[in-house]
Amino acid sequence: MNFLSAFLRAFRIPNLLMVWVTMHLPYWYILRPAILRGGGIPLLTEPVFNLIAAATVITTLAGYVLNDWFDREIDLINKPRRVFWGKYLSSGLALLFYAALVTAVHVIAIFIDQALHPDNHWPLWLFPGVSFLLFIYAWKLKCTPVAGNLLVSFLCALVPVITLLTEERARLITGFNAPELMESAESLVWIYGFFAFIFNYLREQVKDLEDFPGDAACGCRTLAVIKGRTFARKPAVITAVLVTALTGVLIEYWIDTSAPLWQIQAGVAALLLPAAVVTVLLAFARTSAHYAYASVLIKVIMFSGTVLLVRF
């Protein structure tokens, strides 16, 4: 593997793109149009939105870099082809790069605060707070059962709802003029957050099962290490069943509300069927490869759902 391919794998470029899409679509295609139709005036301009999106993506990247630094020994066992720090660049450089990323996020947060002038100054505490939580995750919580998975899933759910903070005043005005319109838009943004939480939680559970060999060898006390893969697979299957059921409810709602036929068909093909396959895979999985297949399918569902929910 060459330097470039290792770099792309180490920094999860598709994941960073997914973070941007998860923030971009709910705001520009759901929340902002609802505010405009309801007679409100959106506070966010495109440059300020891009600053918020950049701060979110860079914060995510910083979390990946730090997590890879702490997981160097584990990744040599679980994913040796994806190891970047310590192989192509020194491990010490990873910490300098992490510090530079966090510093950049803090600077961007100051610009966002100066552009928006929010009463609670949320950019000045939200982005540093998330960076701190990601540090705690990489340092302590990643190798604990459940807690680390819940934290990461919560932070993923935060991504699509950040813009609700920025448009608080516009939402209030629109809610007064067109309450049903605003309620529908806000509800859909929260649905984005909920789906981001539940799917990421399932993905974290699957990752713990997939990474069992390296976690066990390096003393990482995940649920799979403490109780064994057979036991840890059970809550993952329960989450997968819940995800499949929720996906079915979503498609049934589309049918009841006369959604476009293509949306219903796409929902069945790209959401419901893959969720059912993930459930079956987890129920009968025996090797890390089985869990890797399930993880890929979950990513497909997450991307498909992010796009299809726009026309919800």
Secondary structure, 3 states (H helix, E strand, C coil): CCHHHHHHHHHCHHHHHHHHHHHHHHHHHHHHHHHHHCCCCCCCCHHHHHHHHHHHHHHHHHHHHHHHHHCHHHHHHHCHHHCCECCCECHHHHHHHHHHHHHHHHHHHHHHHHHHCCCCCHHHHHHHHHHHHHHHHHHCHHHCCCHHHHHHHHHHHHHHHHHHHHCHHHHHHHHHHCHHHHHHHHHHHHHHHHHHHHHHHHHHHHHHHHCHHHHHHCCCCCHHHHHCHHHHHHHHHHHHHHHHHHHHHHHHHHHHCCCCHHHHHHHHHHHHHHHHHHHHHHHHCCCHHHHHHHHHHHHHHHHHHHHHHHHC
